[in-house]
Structure formats: C-alpha cells, structure tokens
Amino acid sequence: MTLRRPLEFDHDDRKVLYEYVEEHGSVAPDEAQTDCLPHDPGGFRHHVAILRRNGHLERTPDGQLQVAIDTDEVAEEFDREEVSFRVRPARQADLTGIVGAMRQVVEDGSYIVAETVAQEVDHDQALLRHNELESRMFFVATVDDEVVGWVHLRSPELAKLAHTAELTVGVLEEYRDNGIGSHLLQRGLEWAASRGFEKVYQSLPATNEEAIAFLEGHGWAIEAVREDHYVIDGDYVDETMLAVDL
C-alpha cells in the first residue's frame, strides 16, 4: 500500500510559496515572486527548484507554476464504434470544461454533491488541492480535447477520516452508454487505492435511480439512507449513501 505523500516543508518561505500556488491553481512565476518574495528573486528561484525537486510544484507547458499531483499518471485512449475518448489526469486548464460539464450533468437537481463541488471549484478557480485541510483530485474524459466527463475524489487530511474519500463521477448525456463513466470510475478507484484509501463513498438523492444503479452495477453497496434530507422542486427526497471498499 502506498500512502499519500504528507505535506512537509523545511523552510517557511517554501510553505508560503506552495500555499500561494495551491490557492491560485496556476500562476506566473513573476507574479508569485512579486507577491511572496519581492526582495529576494534568487531565494525565490531556489525555493521553487526545491519544491519542484520534492514533487510539490511543477511547471506547465506555458511556464506557469502549479501544484504537482500524481505526475506518474498517464493518459489512456479508448475507441468505441460511436466515439473515441481519452481518460487522463485533469490539468488546471481543464477547470472551465470540468465546471461546464458538471453543471450540465447536475442541472436537474439530482446530484447535489457534484453541484456543490462545481460551485466550490468555480469559486476557488483552483482545480486540484493538496493542503493541510483536504486533498482534491480530478480525472477527465475528453473527446477532441473537450471535457465530456469527470471523476473527482476529495478527502480530508483529518487523521480519523483520512482513510476515506468522497467521489463524484459524471458524463454528458450525449456521450453516455460508451463506457466512459465506467472507465472514469475505475481510474478514480485505482488512484484512490494506490494512495492508501480504504473506502470510497458517494451520496445521491434517492430519485437519481440511474446513478445508484450504475454504482451498484460496479460493486458499490448502499450503506445508509437519510430520510427527507433534500428538498428538490418542493419535495422532500431521501439521501442514499453508497460505498465501496478498496
């Protein structure tokens, strides 16, 4: 079992730099240096080099700094009769596409947790998270470089809950029934297992029978039901919590 890499900084300036980049999602080095170490450009370059060496930060193809998460993950290509798609780790540049896809999937009000995640990501304008409070990871499915689906995992860094992760997954309606959701789900669970998570869970309104059936068909089990937990279109709706052990 490979446990998640803890956040460890041996210099206060490195911690400040990491948290600045993590908060902004992606940032130009000049901007980060001006805001964090305006009078020490040499020290800034040194600390960035150490953060990159330690696997905390990375440079994007256009030279931006961003949080480095799972750089060993690769893209997978799939060909179906109806569509060819790619499943890969998300990048900061995918933020708009992910939020757009999530909002289309949740617009009928049947996926409350995913709706909340979309709001948080859009508000933060930072896709990936790895800090003292939480970890947040996305994989995306793309067709011709357009995001058509996602899987998202979030876990608190609180020790008592750090063995669990919350998952959301969704695919645009016009791309369903091509195996995209199954591949996203598998990719997310493989990532979670390799990082030491023991259980993954998801909560859905009981009216979202399609999503519940999808998860049950992939080995998930209903663990709890909270009666009248949601109010959707004026009606009280139960919450169904499903989980799978890794």
C-alpha positions as CSV (number, residue, x, y, z in Angstrom):
1,M,0.0,0.0,0.0
2,T,1.3,3.4,-1.0
3,L,0.3,6.1,1.5
4,R,-0.4,9.6,0.4
5,R,2.6,11.9,0.5
6,P,2.4,14.2,3.5
7,L,3.0,17.9,3.2
8,E,6.4,18.6,4.6
9,F,8.3,21.9,4.3
10,D,11.7,22.6,5.8
11,H,11.5,26.3,5.2
12,D,8.8,28.8,5.9
13,D,9.2,30.6,2.6
14,R,8.7,27.3,0.7
15,K,5.4,26.7,2.6
16,V,4.3,30.2,1.7
17,L,5.1,29.7,-1.9
18,Y,3.4,26.3,-2.1
19,E,0.2,27.7,-0.4
20,Y,0.2,30.7,-2.8
21,V,0.4,28.5,-5.9
22,E,-2.1,26.0,-4.5
23,E,-4.6,28.8,-3.7
24,H,-4.3,30.3,-7.2
25,G,-4.3,27.0,-9.1
26,S,-1.8,28.2,-11.7
27,V,0.3,31.3,-11.5
28,A,3.1,33.0,-13.4
29,P,6.5,32.8,-11.6
30,D,7.0,36.6,-11.8
31,E,3.6,37.2,-10.1
32,A,4.4,34.6,-7.4
33,Q,7.8,36.1,-6.8
34,T,6.4,39.6,-6.6
35,D,3.7,38.6,-4.1
36,C,5.7,36.2,-2.0
37,L,9.3,37.2,-2.1
38,P,9.5,40.6,-3.7
39,H,13.0,41.4,-2.4
40,D,14.6,38.0,-2.9
41,P,14.5,36.8,-6.6
42,G,17.4,34.5,-6.0
43,G,15.8,32.9,-3.0
44,F,12.5,32.6,-4.9
45,R,14.2,30.6,-7.7
46,H,16.0,28.4,-5.2
47,H,12.8,27.6,-3.3
48,V,10.9,26.9,-6.5
49,A,13.6,24.5,-7.5
50,I,13.4,22.7,-4.2
51,L,9.6,22.5,-4.3
52,R,9.8,21.0,-7.8
53,R,12.5,18.6,-6.8
54,N,10.4,17.4,-3.9
55,G,7.4,16.9,-6.1
56,H,5.3,19.7,-4.7
57,L,5.2,22.1,-7.7
58,E,5.6,21.7,-11.4
59,R,5.7,24.0,-14.5
60,T,3.0,23.9,-17.1
61,P,3.9,23.8,-20.8
62,D,3.4,27.6,-20.9
63,G,5.7,28.2,-17.9
64,Q,3.1,28.6,-15.1
65,L,3.6,27.2,-11.7
66,Q,1.0,24.7,-10.4
67,V,0.7,22.1,-7.7
68,A,2.2,18.8,-8.8
69,I,-0.1,15.8,-8.1
70,D,0.5,12.3,-9.5
71,T,2.8,13.2,-12.3
72,D,3.3,9.5,-12.9
73,E,-0.3,9.2,-14.1
74,V,-0.7,8.7,-17.9
75,A,-3.5,9.2,-20.5
76,E,-5.4,6.2,-21.8
77,E,-7.0,6.1,-25.2
78,F,-10.3,4.3,-25.9
79,D,-12.0,3.6,-29.2
80,R,-15.7,2.8,-29.5
81,E,-17.9,2.4,-32.5
82,E,-19.6,5.7,-31.7
83,V,-16.8,7.7,-30.2
84,S,-13.1,7.8,-29.3
85,F,-12.1,9.3,-26.0
86,R,-9.2,9.8,-23.7
87,V,-9.1,9.5,-19.9
88,R,-6.3,11.4,-18.2
89,P,-5.4,13.4,-15.1
90,A,-7.0,16.8,-15.1
91,R,-5.0,20.0,-15.5
92,Q,-5.7,23.5,-14.3
93,A,-6.5,24.4,-17.9
94,D,-9.5,22.0,-17.7
95,L,-11.2,23.9,-15.0
96,T,-13.7,25.7,-17.2
97,G,-14.5,22.5,-19.1
98,I,-15.0,20.5,-15.9
99,V,-17.3,23.1,-14.3
100,G,-19.3,23.3,-17.5
101,A,-19.7,19.5,-17.8
102,M,-20.6,19.2,-14.1
103,R,-23.2,22.0,-14.4
104,Q,-24.9,20.2,-17.4
105,V,-25.0,16.9,-15.5
106,V,-26.4,18.4,-12.3
107,E,-28.8,20.9,-13.8
108,D,-31.9,18.7,-13.0
109,G,-31.0,18.8,-9.3
110,S,-30.4,15.1,-8.9
111,Y,-26.7,15.3,-8.0
112,I,-26.3,17.6,-5.0
113,V,-22.8,16.8,-4.0
114,A,-21.5,17.2,-7.6
115,E,-23.4,20.5,-7.8
116,T,-21.6,21.7,-4.6
117,V,-18.2,20.6,-6.0
118,A,-18.8,22.6,-9.2
119,Q,-19.6,25.7,-7.2
120,E,-16.5,25.3,-5.0
121,V,-14.1,24.7,-7.9
122,D,-15.6,27.7,-9.9
123,H,-15.4,29.9,-6.8
124,D,-11.8,28.8,-6.0
125,Q,-10.6,28.9,-9.6
126,A,-8.2,26.2,-8.5
127,L,-8.8,22.7,-9.7
128,L,-6.5,20.5,-7.6
129,R,-6.0,20.7,-3.9
130,H,-3.4,19.2,-1.6
131,N,-3.0,21.1,1.7
132,E,-3.3,20.6,5.4
133,L,-7.2,20.5,5.2
134,E,-8.0,18.5,2.1
135,S,-6.9,16.7,-1.0
136,R,-8.8,17.1,-4.2
137,M,-8.1,15.2,-7.4
138,F,-9.8,15.1,-10.8
139,F,-9.5,12.8,-13.9
140,V,-11.3,13.8,-17.1
141,A,-12.6,12.1,-20.2
142,T,-12.1,14.2,-23.3
143,V,-13.3,13.9,-26.9
144,D,-11.3,16.1,-29.3
145,D,-9.8,17.8,-26.3
146,E,-13.3,18.8,-25.0
147,V,-14.2,17.6,-21.5
148,V,-17.2,15.2,-21.6
149,G,-16.9,13.6,-18.2
150,W,-15.1,13.7,-14.9
151,V,-14.3,11.7,-11.8
152,H,-13.4,13.7,-8.7
153,L,-12.1,12.5,-5.3
154,R,-11.8,14.5,-2.2
155,S,-10.5,13.6,1.2
156,P,-10.0,15.5,4.5
157,E,-6.5,15.4,5.9
158,L,-8.0,14.8,9.4
159,A,-6.4,11.6,10.5
160,K,-9.6,10.0,11.7
161,L,-11.1,10.3,8.2
162,A,-8.0,10.2,6.0
163,H,-8.7,6.5,5.0
164,T,-11.9,7.6,3.2
165,A,-12.6,9.6,0.1
166,E,-15.7,11.1,-1.4
167,L,-16.2,10.5,-5.1
168,T,-18.3,12.1,-7.8
169,V,-18.5,11.0,-11.4
170,G,-20.5,12.1,-14.4
171,V,-20.7,12.1,-18.2
172,L,-22.5,14.4,-20.5
173,E,-25.8,12.8,-21.6
174,E,-24.9,12.6,-25.3
175,Y,-21.8,10.6,-24.6
176,R,-23.3,8.0,-22.2
177,D,-23.5,4.3,-23.0
178,N,-20.0,4.3,-24.4
179,G,-18.2,3.0,-21.3
180,I,-16.9,6.5,-20.4
181,G,-18.4,6.5,-16.9
182,S,-17.1,3.0,-16.2
183,H,-13.5,3.9,-17.2
184,L,-13.6,7.1,-15.2
185,L,-14.9,5.3,-12.2
186,Q,-12.2,2.6,-12.5
187,R,-9.5,5.2,-12.9
188,G,-10.6,7.1,-9.8
189,L,-10.8,4.0,-7.7
190,E,-7.4,2.8,-8.9
191,W,-5.9,6.1,-7.9
192,A,-7.6,6.1,-4.5
193,A,-6.4,2.5,-3.8
194,S,-2.8,3.3,-4.8
195,R,-2.8,6.3,-2.4
196,G,-3.8,4.3,0.6
197,F,-7.5,5.0,0.8
198,E,-9.6,2.1,2.2
199,K,-13.1,3.2,1.4
200,V,-14.7,5.5,-1.2
201,Y,-18.3,6.8,-0.8
202,Q,-20.8,8.9,-2.6
203,S,-24.2,10.4,-1.6
204,L,-27.1,10.8,-4.0
205,P,-30.7,11.8,-3.9
206,A,-32.8,8.6,-3.9
207,T,-34.5,9.9,-7.0
208,N,-31.3,9.5,-9.0
209,E,-32.0,5.9,-9.7
210,E,-29.8,5.8,-12.8
211,A,-26.7,6.8,-10.9
212,I,-27.5,4.5,-8.0
213,A,-28.0,1.5,-10.4
214,F,-24.7,2.4,-12.1
215,L,-22.7,2.3,-8.9
216,E,-24.4,-0.9,-7.7
217,G,-23.6,-2.4,-11.0
218,H,-19.9,-1.7,-10.3
219,G,-19.9,-3.3,-6.9
220,W,-21.0,-0.4,-4.6
221,A,-23.4,-1.1,-1.8
222,I,-26.0,1.2,-0.1
223,E,-24.8,1.8,3.4
224,A,-27.3,4.3,4.7
225,V,-30.4,6.3,3.9
226,R,-31.3,9.7,5.4
227,E,-35.0,10.3,5.1
228,D,-36.1,13.7,3.7
229,H,-32.6,15.0,3.6
230,Y,-33.1,17.1,0.4
231,V,-35.8,19.4,-0.8
232,I,-35.9,19.2,-4.6
233,D,-38.6,21.1,-6.5
234,G,-40.5,21.5,-3.3
235,D,-40.5,17.8,-2.5
236,Y,-38.6,16.0,0.3
237,V,-36.2,13.5,-1.0
238,D,-34.1,10.8,0.8
239,E,-30.4,10.8,0.6
240,T,-28.8,7.4,-0.4
241,M,-25.2,6.9,0.6
242,L,-23.2,4.2,-1.2
243,A,-19.7,3.0,-0.6
244,V,-17.1,0.5,-1.9
245,D,-14.2,-1.0,0.0
246,L,-10.8,-0.9,-1.8
